[in-house]
Amino acid sequence: MALGEADLDTNIYLTLASFSGLRSNLAIAMVNGPLLSISLVLILTAASIALEVGDSCTVSNGGPGTCKVITDCPAVIQGLQKGVTPTRCGFQGRNPIVCCPECQEYARWVFKTIPSPLNLPGTRNEQESLCEVDEATLIVGGTPAKAAEFPHMVAIGYGPESDIAWQCGGTLISENWLLTAAHCTSSGSLGPAKWAQVGELQLSPVAGNGSFGENGRVLEIVQRLRHPGYKVPSKYHDLSLMRIAPLPSDTRGPLIPPAPIPEGGSHPFFSKHIRPACLHDTFQLPYERAIATGWGRVGYADDSSPDLLKVKLSIIDSSTCNDFYQVEATTSKLRNGIDNTMLCAGELEGGKDTCQGDSGGPLQYVRNDIYCMYNVIGVTSFGKLCGFKNSPAVYARVSNYLPWIVQTVWPQG
């Protein structure tokens, strides 16, 4: 059900003790009927208004957001009903502007609105879920992914438009940015990464800056930013951001629903097949297992998979992982061993792993607090003999790099 059309009980009172660190008094706000009729009156005891509607902002956990009038942000409304104080951007007249978390906003693209057959007062449209995320059974030892199961999954290609070589994976994290490994920014004689495929399970041999198949897009990569700490041949800080070219609006295709076009141009449009993932924001991990996805080799020295594969892997603690990388720790590639900027995952008995071609792809888990959304905890970096015993793969730990990612993708000011 869409929050904007949900019927609430009458006489709901909202109180707010503090608003993004500023002491504020919220006059009692009575909600009668649909949420869209909500009327909030805030009396500020503090001064200036820093941000306006549409500006980038940072929510309390350090994640990205966009300033919106409070009635345009269902995620904040839900939080208020649970007693969660939103981050303040400012005011538009008497209407509070809040920092609306990007992650929760991305989740709305998994719903399709079905108009009510009755055009009567008080009736509301229904929301049909298009979610294909499989929370129960979630590459070596992997199984094929379903259509739209990993809508944030990106394949990164190199070479000419007529003959693309897909050699890395990545994650769509916003309208215009991908998260991948730093070593994926270029590929030997093929040069820099040029192409990004989204929305499809199988890889396309050509680009065309538009649509192919039923749901997919192949877009041009126009900017590649390695993390400033990445220095070859070292394995540390193996993380990069890539910006994709805007998608022309006339190639949008049958997407549900169309995303708003921001000022200054268009961007890739979201659907159940193309939707960003969220980024994990704490060092602590909530689960002992996570899901890796990619088109890499299905075994050591085997061919790459033509289909997107998924595999569930165990998280390996750093101490145990270091035992398997003692030789590498004596070289310039891994002089400090497996440190806190990394995490390890795999099955120590062998048989399941990420492999060549999976580099840059996500290690993720399904969120239980936001419907049909993933949190990315790691970016595939390197490993040993994929799928072999005692050979866990190593991932760049996303939470360690969240400030750099947010500053680059969602800059403020």
VENWO-V603809 format. One line per field, one symbol per residue. phi: phi as a letter, one per 20 degrees, with the letter a starting at -180 (. if undefined). psi: psi as a letter, one per 40 degrees, with the letter a starting at -180 (. if undefined). A space follows every 10 residues. Layout:
phi=???
psi=???
This chain:
phi=.fffcfedff leddccfbcl nefcddggde ddmfffegcd cddeddefde cdgnffbcff eneebcfbfg fecgffggfg fdneefeedr ccmeefdcee ffgffffffe ddedgffdec gnecfedefd fdfdeede.d mecfeegmfc fefcdddcnf gebfdecbda cfdbfccddb effefbblff nffcccdcnc edeefceola dbmecebdde edbccfgfef cfefeflebb dcedfgegff dfmeecefff effnqdbgee bfecbfeedf dcffdfcecb ddcrdffeag meffefdfdc becefdffff fffecffffe dffbfemfdf ecbdbqdfen ncaebgnegn fedbbefddc fmcddedbdg dbadefnefl cfedcfefgf dggffffeec fdm
psi=hhdeeihiii fhhhihdigf ehhihhihhh hhaideeihh hhhheibihd iiheiiihid eeiiihhihd eegddddddd deehhihhda igbehihihh hddddddeee ihhhihehgi heiiiihhhe hehhedg.hh eiihiihedg eehhhhiiai deghhheiii hheadeiiha ideedigbee aihdihhiei dihheibefa iiadeiihih hehhhiheeh hheieifgii hhhiiihhde edagihihii hiheaiiiii aedhhiiihh eidhheieii hiiieaieih eiiiheihii hhiihhiddd dddefdddee iedfdeahae eiiiiahdei dhiiaheehe iihiihieeh hfiihhdihh ciabhheiif giihihhddd eddddddddg ih.
